[in-house]
Amino acid sequence: MKRLIVGDIHGCFDELLALLDRAALAAEDEIIALGDLVDRGPASPRVVDFFQRRSNARSLMGNHEWKHLLLRRDRIDPAPSQELA
């Protein structure tokens, strides 16, 4: 079994798929994201959905996810990237 470890996807779903294609992972191989699934790129919801639906995909919370939680709890004002995401 292989493990692909990637960080800072930032909502770049098409680029994530291109990376996975290039890595040529098998069905049992694992994908681990080291935070920052969201913000900046155009497809944050698609990236989050990908990691939620794939049984072999895991992610750690990054500072961008943390900011979204704080925003949801009304503890900070939204940054422009959060409004886009």
ChimeraX commands (.cxc) that place a marker at each C-alpha (Angstrom):
marker #1 position 0.00,0.00,0.00 radius 0.5
marker #1 position 1.22,3.48,-0.92 radius 0.5
marker #1 position 0.51,6.73,0.92 radius 0.5
marker #1 position 0.34,10.05,-0.87 radius 0.5
marker #1 position 0.81,12.96,1.52 radius 0.5
marker #1 position -0.11,16.39,0.21 radius 0.5
marker #1 position -0.57,19.78,1.81 radius 0.5
marker #1 position -2.16,23.10,0.97 radius 0.5
marker #1 position -4.70,22.02,-1.63 radius 0.5
marker #1 position -6.58,25.30,-1.06 radius 0.5
marker #1 position -9.65,24.45,-3.12 radius 0.5
marker #1 position -7.72,23.44,-6.25 radius 0.5
marker #1 position -9.77,20.36,-7.12 radius 0.5
marker #1 position -8.63,19.93,-10.74 radius 0.5
marker #1 position -5.00,20.14,-9.67 radius 0.5
marker #1 position -5.66,17.56,-6.94 radius 0.5
marker #1 position -7.13,15.17,-9.50 radius 0.5
marker #1 position -4.14,15.73,-11.81 radius 0.5
marker #1 position -1.78,14.93,-8.93 radius 0.5
marker #1 position -3.71,11.76,-8.09 radius 0.5
marker #1 position -3.66,10.71,-11.72 radius 0.5
marker #1 position 0.08,11.23,-11.90 radius 0.5
marker #1 position 0.61,9.30,-8.65 radius 0.5
marker #1 position -1.28,6.33,-10.16 radius 0.5
marker #1 position -2.68,5.21,-6.83 radius 0.5
marker #1 position -4.43,1.88,-6.45 radius 0.5
marker #1 position -7.84,1.63,-4.78 radius 0.5
marker #1 position -6.31,0.58,-1.46 radius 0.5
marker #1 position -3.69,3.36,-1.39 radius 0.5
marker #1 position -4.13,6.16,1.10 radius 0.5
marker #1 position -4.33,9.92,0.54 radius 0.5
marker #1 position -3.46,12.17,3.46 radius 0.5
marker #1 position -3.92,15.94,3.31 radius 0.5
marker #1 position -1.92,18.00,5.77 radius 0.5
marker #1 position -4.39,20.83,6.21 radius 0.5
marker #1 position -5.66,23.74,4.17 radius 0.5
marker #1 position -8.17,21.98,1.95 radius 0.5
marker #1 position -10.10,25.23,1.50 radius 0.5
marker #1 position -9.72,28.88,0.42 radius 0.5
marker #1 position -8.03,30.57,-2.50 radius 0.5
marker #1 position -8.87,28.04,-5.24 radius 0.5
marker #1 position -12.20,27.89,-7.05 radius 0.5
marker #1 position -13.50,24.53,-5.77 radius 0.5
marker #1 position -13.20,24.29,-1.98 radius 0.5
marker #1 position -16.56,22.47,-1.59 radius 0.5
marker #1 position -15.50,19.84,-4.14 radius 0.5
marker #1 position -12.20,19.24,-2.33 radius 0.5
marker #1 position -13.95,18.85,1.04 radius 0.5
marker #1 position -16.55,16.54,-0.51 radius 0.5
marker #1 position -13.77,14.41,-2.04 radius 0.5
marker #1 position -12.13,13.90,1.36 radius 0.5
marker #1 position -15.44,13.20,3.08 radius 0.5
marker #1 position -16.56,10.57,0.57 radius 0.5
marker #1 position -13.35,8.61,0.00 radius 0.5
marker #1 position -12.71,5.94,2.59 radius 0.5
marker #1 position -8.98,6.00,1.85 radius 0.5
marker #1 position -8.66,9.82,2.17 radius 0.5
marker #1 position -7.90,11.61,5.41 radius 0.5
marker #1 position -7.05,15.16,6.32 radius 0.5
marker #1 position -5.73,17.15,9.23 radius 0.5
marker #1 position -7.19,20.54,10.06 radius 0.5
marker #1 position -5.12,23.43,8.84 radius 0.5
marker #1 position -5.24,27.09,9.76 radius 0.5
marker #1 position -7.70,27.85,6.94 radius 0.5
marker #1 position -10.20,25.29,8.22 radius 0.5
marker #1 position -9.68,26.67,11.72 radius 0.5
marker #1 position -10.52,30.18,10.46 radius 0.5
marker #1 position -13.77,28.87,8.95 radius 0.5
marker #1 position -14.73,27.33,12.30 radius 0.5
marker #1 position -14.02,30.60,14.10 radius 0.5
marker #1 position -16.05,32.47,11.50 radius 0.5
marker #1 position -18.97,30.07,11.90 radius 0.5
marker #1 position -18.85,30.65,15.65 radius 0.5
marker #1 position -18.93,34.45,15.08 radius 0.5
marker #1 position -15.51,34.90,16.64 radius 0.5
marker #1 position -13.85,36.59,13.65 radius 0.5
marker #1 position -14.88,38.62,10.61 radius 0.5
marker #1 position -14.62,36.87,7.23 radius 0.5
marker #1 position -11.51,37.30,5.14 radius 0.5
marker #1 position -12.01,37.75,1.37 radius 0.5
marker #1 position -10.83,34.19,0.70 radius 0.5
marker #1 position -13.41,32.83,3.16 radius 0.5
marker #1 position -16.20,34.72,1.43 radius 0.5
marker #1 position -15.15,33.14,-1.87 radius 0.5
marker #1 position -14.93,29.67,-0.37 radius 0.5
marker link #1:1,2 radius 0.2
marker link #1:2,3 radius 0.2
marker link #1:3,4 radius 0.2
marker link #1:4,5 radius 0.2
marker link #1:5,6 radius 0.2
marker link #1:6,7 radius 0.2
marker link #1:7,8 radius 0.2
marker link #1:8,9 radius 0.2
marker link #1:9,10 radius 0.2
marker link #1:10,11 radius 0.2
marker link #1:11,12 radius 0.2
marker link #1:12,13 radius 0.2
marker link #1:13,14 radius 0.2
marker link #1:14,15 radius 0.2
marker link #1:15,16 radius 0.2
marker link #1:16,17 radius 0.2
marker link #1:17,18 radius 0.2
marker link #1:18,19 radius 0.2
marker link #1:19,20 radius 0.2
marker link #1:20,21 radius 0.2
marker link #1:21,22 radius 0.2
marker link #1:22,23 radius 0.2
marker link #1:23,24 radius 0.2
marker link #1:24,25 radius 0.2
marker link #1:25,26 radius 0.2
marker link #1:26,27 radius 0.2
marker link #1:27,28 radius 0.2
marker link #1:28,29 radius 0.2
marker link #1:29,30 radius 0.2
marker link #1:30,31 radius 0.2
marker link #1:31,32 radius 0.2
marker link #1:32,33 radius 0.2
marker link #1:33,34 radius 0.2
marker link #1:34,35 radius 0.2
marker link #1:35,36 radius 0.2
marker link #1:36,37 radius 0.2
marker link #1:37,38 radius 0.2
marker link #1:38,39 radius 0.2
marker link #1:39,40 radius 0.2
marker link #1:40,41 radius 0.2
marker link #1:41,42 radius 0.2
marker link #1:42,43 radius 0.2
marker link #1:43,44 radius 0.2
marker link #1:44,45 radius 0.2
marker link #1:45,46 radius 0.2
marker link #1:46,47 radius 0.2
marker link #1:47,48 radius 0.2
marker link #1:48,49 radius 0.2
marker link #1:49,50 radius 0.2
marker link #1:50,51 radius 0.2
marker link #1:51,52 radius 0.2
marker link #1:52,53 radius 0.2
marker link #1:53,54 radius 0.2
marker link #1:54,55 radius 0.2
marker link #1:55,56 radius 0.2
marker link #1:56,57 radius 0.2
marker link #1:57,58 radius 0.2
marker link #1:58,59 radius 0.2
marker link #1:59,60 radius 0.2
marker link #1:60,61 radius 0.2
marker link #1:61,62 radius 0.2
marker link #1:62,63 radius 0.2
marker link #1:63,64 radius 0.2
marker link #1:64,65 radius 0.2
marker link #1:65,66 radius 0.2
marker link #1:66,67 radius 0.2
marker link #1:67,68 radius 0.2
marker link #1:68,69 radius 0.2
marker link #1:69,70 radius 0.2
marker link #1:70,71 radius 0.2
marker link #1:71,72 radius 0.2
marker link #1:72,73 radius 0.2
marker link #1:73,74 radius 0.2
marker link #1:74,75 radius 0.2
marker link #1:75,76 radius 0.2
marker link #1:76,77 radius 0.2
marker link #1:77,78 radius 0.2
marker link #1:78,79 radius 0.2
marker link #1:79,80 radius 0.2
marker link #1:80,81 radius 0.2
marker link #1:81,82 radius 0.2
marker link #1:82,83 radius 0.2
marker link #1:83,84 radius 0.2
marker link #1:84,85 radius 0.2
view
